[in-house]
Amino acid sequence: LDPGEEAEVVAAGVSAEIPDGVPLYVHLDTDVLDPSVMAAQFPVPDGWDERRLRAQLAELAAGCRIVGVEITALEDPRAVELVAEAIQPLLD
C-alpha cells in the first residue's frame, strides 16, 4: 500500500496484516516506489525505497505460500533489475 492507501485502511479500521501460512497472490504495482527510485506515470511522494521493497517482499515470502506474482506499472527500464532481484524470494 502506498502512504495514502495506508491512511485509508487505518481510517476504515481494516487490518492489512496477512496471517502466516495463507496462500497469497502478490500484485506488485511498482508505482508504489518513491520517484527517486523509479520514475512513474502516477508517482507516489514518500513512496517505498529499495530497502522497504525488498523487506516487504521477503516478509511475504517467509510467512505465506506464494501462489502467484503479478508486476504492473514497471515503466522505468532502469528499475527492472531492482524489481527482478526484489521478487526473487517470492519465486523460491
Contacts in CASP RR format, 6 or more apart in sequence:
PFRMAT RR
TARGET T0000
AUTHOR 0000-0000-0000
METHOD contacts of the structure
MODEL  1
LDPGEEAEVVAAGVSAEIPDGVPLYVHLDTDVLDPSVMAAQFPVPDGWDE
RRLRAQLAELAAGCRIVGVEITALEDPRAVELVAEAIQPLLD
1 9 0 8 1.000
1 16 0 8 1.000
1 32 0 8 1.000
2 32 0 8 1.000
2 44 0 8 1.000
2 47 0 8 1.000
2 48 0 8 1.000
3 44 0 8 1.000
3 45 0 8 1.000
3 46 0 8 1.000
3 47 0 8 1.000
6 16 0 8 1.000
9 16 0 8 1.000
18 24 0 8 1.000
18 60 0 8 1.000
18 63 0 8 1.000
18 64 0 8 1.000
20 63 0 8 1.000
20 64 0 8 1.000
21 63 0 8 1.000
21 64 0 8 1.000
21 65 0 8 1.000
22 64 0 8 1.000
22 65 0 8 1.000
23 64 0 8 1.000
23 65 0 8 1.000
23 67 0 8 1.000
24 60 0 8 1.000
24 64 0 8 1.000
24 65 0 8 1.000
24 66 0 8 1.000
24 67 0 8 1.000
24 68 0 8 1.000
25 66 0 8 1.000
25 67 0 8 1.000
25 68 0 8 1.000
25 69 0 8 1.000
25 70 0 8 1.000
26 57 0 8 1.000
26 60 0 8 1.000
26 66 0 8 1.000
26 68 0 8 1.000
26 69 0 8 1.000
26 70 0 8 1.000
26 87 0 8 1.000
26 90 0 8 1.000
27 70 0 8 1.000
27 72 0 8 1.000
28 57 0 8 1.000
28 69 0 8 1.000
28 70 0 8 1.000
28 71 0 8 1.000
28 72 0 8 1.000
28 83 0 8 1.000
28 87 0 8 1.000
29 72 0 8 1.000
29 73 0 8 1.000
30 38 0 8 1.000
30 40 0 8 1.000
30 71 0 8 1.000
30 72 0 8 1.000
30 73 0 8 1.000
30 74 0 8 1.000
30 75 0 8 1.000
30 79 0 8 1.000
30 83 0 8 1.000
31 38 0 8 1.000
31 40 0 8 1.000
31 41 0 8 1.000
31 42 0 8 1.000
31 43 0 8 1.000
31 44 0 8 1.000
31 73 0 8 1.000
31 75 0 8 1.000
32 44 0 8 1.000
32 47 0 8 1.000
32 48 0 8 1.000
33 40 0 8 1.000
33 44 0 8 1.000
33 47 0 8 1.000
33 48 0 8 1.000
33 49 0 8 1.000
33 53 0 8 1.000
33 79 0 8 1.000
34 43 0 8 1.000
34 44 0 8 1.000
34 45 0 8 1.000
34 46 0 8 1.000
34 47 0 8 1.000
34 48 0 8 1.000
34 49 0 8 1.000
35 43 0 8 1.000
35 44 0 8 1.000
35 45 0 8 1.000
35 47 0 8 1.000
36 49 0 8 1.000
37 48 0 8 1.000
37 49 0 8 1.000
37 50 0 8 1.000
37 53 0 8 1.000
37 79 0 8 1.000
37 82 0 8 1.000
38 74 0 8 1.000
38 75 0 8 1.000
38 76 0 8 1.000
38 78 0 8 1.000
38 79 0 8 1.000
38 82 0 8 1.000
39 75 0 8 1.000
39 76 0 8 1.000
40 73 0 8 1.000
40 75 0 8 1.000
40 76 0 8 1.000
41 73 0 8 1.000
41 75 0 8 1.000
42 73 0 8 1.000
48 56 0 8 1.000
50 82 0 8 1.000
50 86 0 8 1.000
53 82 0 8 1.000
53 83 0 8 1.000
53 86 0 8 1.000
54 85 0 8 1.000
54 86 0 8 1.000
57 86 0 8 1.000
57 87 0 8 1.000
57 89 0 8 1.000
57 90 0 8 1.000
58 89 0 8 1.000
60 66 0 8 1.000
60 90 0 8 1.000
61 89 0 8 1.000
61 90 0 8 1.000
61 92 0 8 1.000
62 89 0 8 1.000
66 90 0 8 1.000
66 91 0 8 1.000
68 90 0 8 1.000
69 87 0 8 1.000
69 90 0 8 1.000
69 91 0 8 1.000
71 83 0 8 1.000
71 87 0 8 1.000
74 80 0 8 1.000
74 83 0 8 1.000
END
